Amino acid sequence: MIVAGGVTRQPQLPWLLSDSAPVSYSMSKRTLILLFFLLLLVLHQDFWWRSDATLVLGIFPVSLAYHIGWTLLVAVGWFLVTKFCWPHALDEEVSKGANPERKPQPHSSSR
Amino acid sequence: MTPVIIIGAYLALLIVLALLSNRYFRGGAADYFVASRSLGPFVLFMAVYGTTMTAFAMVGSTAETYEIGVGTFGKLASWSALVHSACFFLIGVPLWSLGKRHGYMTQVEFFRDRFQSPGIGYVLFPLLVGLLIPYFLIGLLGAGSVVSGVTTNAFPELFAATRGAVPPALTSAVISAVVLFYIFIGGARSAAWANTFQTLVFIAMGLLAFWLIAVKLGGMESASQLANPAKAVREGNMTELQFFSYGLIPLSAAMFPHLFQNFLTARSAKTFKLLLVGHPICMILTWVPCVLIGFWATGAIMPGTETAVIPAGASANAVLGLMVGKLTTPVISGLVTAGILAAIMSSLDSQFVAVGTMFTRDIVVQQYGRDRFSDTQMVWLARGFIVCIVIITFLLTLIETRQIFALGVWCFSGYAALSPLIFAAIYWKRTTRAGAFAAVYLTAAVWLGLFVASDYGADRKFLIGGMLPVTAMLATCVITLVVVSLLTKPPSDETLAKFFPPKTA
């Protein structure tokens, strides 16, 4: 359980729609990170280098160099997710409610 | 002969590693199938990364770049860097959590519970396992062809029929036997340990080959100057729509049964953090060297001569082998081959464990009841099924296989097309059992129809509206799932409470 701004919250799925930190703080970070990923999605389509055979540093074709940089930004984006969008309380919640290993149970209802 | 010795030594090392990991085997089904949900961040990261990278990451990326240019990195690697990590976060972490809470070990167990239907399991099981078989074939055939390539003329008397090369069937058999050995003795834990080692090997060998080839060609700058500028651009090599639609293929990571099982081996949710951030970085480390080798191959000449390194008419799949073989030493050639085999085996092992687990849990126990078999018997049932699947796959490698590599993209497309099902099951309360059945049936029908229309995968330029067929399959799945779910009775309150607990306590 997490107390945020006087409201008791329970981590749940999906956590992109839930909170594990004070709302005003996490929502702005979360929105910015989401916008960052949306921007990356758009920027993947680098049609502007489509016919450009320039070699960056004399080694990397410009489109390849661009996509290497783009991929590094993806790593940065996921790092930010682990910092600001992570469901920190999930481990505790799961260990509280975890079941011992079970065997599959036949369901009473069928299609 | 040198490469064979190095490959042999590498396989022996794997066996030793398996024996070591066996000392940590705790016995029982939970340890065999999901390593007792105990793996830490580094081993999970290496295991998952190794599983997602097949021979294609090394041999295929070089070949594809040689044929259609450096756009190969953008259409396959950079898209995967984003989408795979998204799947790990949006699908992997929730599934780990649900698996831990409710004791799931397979995808089918989750879907049966979520949709309150044993039937969905019987529909999904053959689809999920069926789509894995081409994946096995690609691995075994890839191993056979790579070893055959580097051992040509090595054994002229012993293997006269194959110009002295180790026959592909023998390589496939040995690779299968080694993978079977280490997963037999330790299951998911052995596979994870072996994957960790193998992932480090194939990344290191790719970098080593890259460096030595660059030096031999007079430096990276000189090698790039010699390359064909037409392969430095996307113009004339692929359309923008094709480039865009490749972004849908990595969604397959959300539905791969072996990745599902890998997710469940995690010790905690935070174990996934390294995976999310490390995956894109390792994509760069693995793919960029191979893509540049493929690019350089388009213009590389043997030092001190005017002879092209890659002879006209050479198969694209042979490019990496030729570049390494002609521009480095036999020792390096052997090490790089071991790296390629590492990439192949690090996928095969998880897949073998996954099919064994699925058969045992989703079919046998479902049919005969939960108390019918002991833990030990379940492990042996899994092993037995794995052996059957490996034998079938091995026999398939002996028959006509010209089109098998083309099947790869169809196999990935099938999993990607079904990915809306798992996203909806986790995030959309209104998803219904009828919606799930309709989406699976219709997506499978569209997949089959398009597969036939593409001449069973032979037409590699088969597109729909300029985009890859996966676009149409995925759209079918999404539309069917949404429309049928909205038209049918919502899930019970009990089910919703189990999968979507109340937000405020």
Interface residues (C-beta under 8 A of the other chain):
Chain A: M1 V7 T8 R9 Q10 Q12 L13 P14 L16 S18 F37 L40 L41 H44 Q45 D46 F47 W49 R50 S51 D52 A53 L55 L57 G58 I59 F60 P61 V62 S63 L64 H67 I68 W70 T71 L72 V74 A75 W78 F79 V81 T82 W86 P87 H88 L90 D91 V94 S95 G97 A98 N99 P100 E101 R102 K103 P104 Q105 P106 H107 S109 S110 R111
Chain B: A29 A30 V70 G71 F73 G74 A77 S78 W79 A81 L82 S85 F89 L90 V93 P94 S97 L98 K100 R101 H102 G103 M105 E109 R112 D113 Q116 S117 P118 G119 I120 M220 E221 S224 Q225 P229 A230 A232 V233 R234 E235 E240 F243 F244 G247 S268 A269 K270 K273 L276 V277 G278 H279 P280 I281 M283 I284 V288 V291 L292 F295 R361 D362 V365 Q366 G369 R370 D371 I426 Y427 R433 F437 F499 F500 P501 P502 K503 T504 A505
